[in-house]
Amino acid sequence: MYKSLLRPLFFSFDPEKIHYFTFSLIKIASKIPGFPALFRGIYTVEDKKLERNLFGLTFKNPVGLAAGFDKNAVLYNELANFGFGFIEIGTVTPKGQEGNPKKRLFRLKDDQGIINRMGFNNEGVEAAINQLKKNKRKLIIGGNIGKNTATKPENYTEDYLTCFNALHPYVDYFVLNVSCPNVGSHAKLNDKDYLEELIAEVQKANTTFEKQKPILLKIAPDLNDGQLDEIIELIKVTKLDGVIASNTSTDRKDLKASKERLEEIGNGGLSGQPIKDKSTAVIKYLADKSNKEFPIIGVGGIHSAKDALDKITAGADLVQIYTGFIYEGPRLIKSINKAILKTT
């Protein structure tokens, strides 16, 4: 029904407008008696064999929703009924910000991809906390945090610490988003020495809480082998809890979209099928070169159960979907979980 009826309808409208319209639809449907149970019955796979234990947390299944979909934590309770094992909210910044000028979200239908340059648009950390206080504890919630666009380089760490300290009581794990190509002046976030400093400060803040939360790093898919070696060394030195591989790509090679269309769209991060193999290669390199010394959450171009299994075979412990959720619909979650069960 989704791919034959709803998707063609949704794809006839502006991507960003329809994104928030579907939020409203899901909110309304979830308030109708019986509908949440119906959604769970259709999309959820319940089986102990799907559980995964990582960094002290028990995930009821290994399929999550990546950051960027529910930026302000307004829909995670409703989305939990679609069968996810965990949901990552954000990217959250200390202050609310509009992000980049519109239009800033574009479909590449022939490529089954999306280009976005949203620019960390969100309502700020306090707004996210107000929503997270409504958590019905259906599944694990991750907090993806970043800096405000206007923040000066000398204050980057302060931004991350503001979000970390404020969100700490309300999320189960944290992701330091240092790899988004859509925020200004982020070169410092790619510097290994600065990342060591940032991670150390966040870990120090973590120790001030009675219960410490896992901290992960989200990396770009465009890193070369030398840069990936630096990431492995960084994880080893800082004893970070894990890596999310990967964020969106700035690469435009081998796309079906015309050169004119891509020039019309302009800059932004590419997600979906075009980055599937690239993100899987990053996962495999990290897993093989580190001898699986740390957990990896695999994301990028998962549009089928096979895509997810390829990520897991490469070395991912968990997977996340985003663009695949938009193109394939919620049945994708169930198909992935059923395929994983067949391999156990």
Residue pairs with C-beta under 8 A, 6 or more apart in sequence:
2 328
2 329
2 330
2 331
3 328
3 329
6 329
7 327
7 329
10 18
10 22
11 18
11 107
11 109
13 21
14 103
15 105
15 106
15 107
15 114
16 102
16 103
16 104
16 105
19 105
23 74
23 75
26 75
26 78
26 79
27 75
27 78
29 35
29 39
30 36
30 39
30 77
30 78
30 81
36 78
36 81
39 81
39 82
39 330
40 81
40 83
42 330
42 334
43 81
43 82
43 83
43 330
43 331
43 333
43 334
44 81
44 82
44 83
44 334
45 61
45 83
45 334
45 337
45 338
45 341
46 60
47 61
47 337
47 341
49 341
49 344
50 60
50 61
50 62
50 85
50 337
50 340
50 341
51 58
51 59
51 60
51 61
52 58
52 59
52 61
52 62
52 85
52 317
52 318
53 59
54 214
54 242
54 295
54 317
54 318
55 173
55 214
55 241
55 242
55 295
56 214
57 140
57 172
57 173
57 214
59 85
59 86
59 139
59 140
59 318
60 85
60 139
60 140
61 83
61 84
61 85
61 337
61 340
62 85
62 312
62 317
62 318
62 319
62 337
62 340
63 83
63 84
63 85
63 308
63 318
63 319
63 320
63 321
63 333
63 336
63 337
64 84
64 85
64 86
64 87
64 88
64 142
64 297
64 318
64 319
64 320
64 321
65 79
65 84
65 86
65 87
65 88
65 320
65 321
65 322
65 325
66 88
66 299
66 320
66 321
66 322
67 88
67 89
67 90
67 91
67 142
67 144
67 175
67 177
67 218
68 90
68 91
68 116
68 118
68 144
68 322
69 79
69 322
69 325
70 76
70 79
70 87
70 89
71 89
71 90
71 91
71 92
71 121
71 122
72 89
72 92
72 122
72 123
72 127
72 128
72 131
73 89
73 90
73 128
73 131
73 132
73 141
74 131
76 87
76 89
76 131
76 135
76 141
77 134
77 135
77 136
77 138
79 87
80 87
80 136
80 138
80 139
81 138
82 330
82 333
83 330
83 333
83 334
83 337
84 139
84 333
85 139
85 140
85 318
86 139
86 140
86 141
86 142
86 172
86 318
87 139
87 140
87 141
87 142
88 141
88 142
88 143
88 144
88 175
88 320
89 128
89 132
89 141
89 142
89 143
89 144
89 171
90 122
90 128
90 143
90 144
90 145
90 146
90 175
90 177
91 120
91 122
91 144
91 145
91 146
91 177
91 180
92 122
92 124
92 125
92 128
92 143
92 144
92 145
92 146
92 163
92 167
93 120
93 122
93 124
93 125
93 145
93 146
93 147
93 148
93 149
93 159
93 163
94 124
94 125
94 147
94 148
94 159
94 162
94 163
95 124
95 125
95 148
96 122
96 123
96 124
96 127
97 119
97 120
97 121
97 122
97 124
97 148
97 149
97 150
98 121
99 118
99 119
99 120
99 121
99 122
99 149
100 117
100 118
100 119
100 121
100 182
104 116
104 117
104 118
104 119
104 268
105 114
105 115
105 116
105 118
106 114
106 115
106 116
106 265
106 268
107 113
107 114
108 114
108 115
108 255
108 256
108 257
108 261
108 270
108 272
108 274
110 256
110 257
111 255
111 256
111 257
111 272
111 273
111 274
112 272
112 273
112 274
112 303
112 323
112 327
113 255
113 270
113 271
113 272
113 273
113 274
113 275
113 323
114 270
114 271
114 272
114 323
114 326
115 265
115 268
115 269
115 270
115 271
116 182
116 248
116 268
116 269
116 271
117 181
117 182
117 266
117 267
117 268
117 269
118 182
119 149
119 182
119 183
119 184
120 146
120 147
120 148
120 149
120 180
120 182
120 183
122 128
125 162
125 163
125 166
125 167
126 166
128 143
128 167
128 170
129 166
129 167
129 170
132 141
132 167
132 170
132 171
133 170
135 141
135 170
140 172
140 173
141 170
141 171
141 172
142 171
142 172
142 173
142 174
142 175
143 163
143 167
143 170
143 171
143 173
143 174
143 175
144 174
144 175
144 177
144 218
145 160
145 163
145 164
145 167
145 174
145 175
145 176
145 177
146 159
146 160
146 163
146 177
146 178
146 180
146 183
147 156
147 159
147 160
147 183
147 189
148 159
149 183
149 184
151 158
151 159
153 185
153 188
156 188
156 189
156 194
156 198
157 197
157 198
157 201
160 176
160 198
160 201
160 202
161 201
161 202
161 205
164 174
164 202
164 205
164 206
165 205
167 174
168 206
168 209
168 213
171 213
172 213
172 214
173 213
173 214
173 215
173 216
173 241
174 202
174 213
174 214
174 215
174 216
175 215
175 216
175 217
175 218
175 244
176 198
176 199
176 202
176 215
176 216
176 217
176 218
177 218
177 247
178 186
178 189
178 190
178 195
178 198
178 217
178 218
178 219
179 189
179 190
179 218
179 219
179 220
179 246
179 247
180 186
180 247
180 248
180 269
181 220
181 247
181 248
181 249
181 250
181 267
181 268
181 269
182 248
182 268
182 269
188 194
189 195
192 230
192 233
192 234
195 217
195 234
196 234
196 237
196 238
199 215
199 217
199 234
199 238
199 240
200 238
202 215
203 215
203 238
206 212
206 213
206 215
214 241
214 242
215 240
215 241
216 240
216 241
216 242
216 243
216 244
216 295
216 297
217 231
217 234
217 235
217 240
217 242
217 243
217 244
218 243
218 244
218 245
218 246
218 247
219 231
219 243
219 244
219 245
219 246
219 247
219 282
220 246
220 247
220 248
220 249
221 245
221 246
221 247
221 248
221 249
221 251
221 275
221 278
221 279
221 282
221 300
222 249
222 250
222 251
222 278
223 231
223 282
225 285
228 282
228 285
228 286
228 289
229 289
231 243
231 286
232 286
232 289
232 290
232 293
234 240
235 242
235 243
235 290
235 293
235 294
236 290
236 293
240 294
241 294
241 295
242 294
242 295
242 296
242 297
242 317
243 286
243 294
243 295
243 296
243 297
244 296
244 297
244 299
244 320
245 279
245 282
245 283
245 286
245 296
245 297
245 298
245 299
245 300
245 316
246 275
246 278
246 279
246 282
246 283
246 299
246 300
247 269
248 268
248 269
248 270
248 271
248 275
249 269
249 270
249 271
249 274
249 275
249 278
250 267
250 269
250 270
251 270
251 275
251 278
252 262
252 270
254 274
255 262
255 274
271 300
271 301
271 322
271 323
272 301
272 303
272 323
272 324
272 327
273 301
273 303
273 323
274 301
275 300
275 301
276 300
276 301
276 302
276 303
276 307
276 310
277 301
278 300
279 298
279 299
279 300
279 301
279 311
280 298
280 300
280 301
280 310
280 311
280 314
281 314
283 296
283 298
283 311
283 314
283 315
283 316
284 314
284 315
286 296
286 315
287 296
287 314
287 315
287 316
288 315
292 315
295 317
295 318
296 315
296 316
296 317
297 316
297 317
297 318
297 319
297 320
298 308
298 311
298 312
298 314
298 315
298 316
298 318
298 319
298 320
299 311
299 319
299 320
299 321
299 322
301 307
301 323
301 324
302 308
302 311
302 319
302 320
302 321
302 324
302 332
302 336
303 323
303 324
303 327
303 328
303 332
304 324
304 328
304 332
304 335
305 332
305 335
305 336
305 338
305 339
305 340
306 339
307 324
308 319
308 321
308 336
308 339
308 340
309 336
309 339
309 340
309 343
311 319
312 319
312 340
319 336
321 332
321 333
321 336
324 332
325 332
325 333
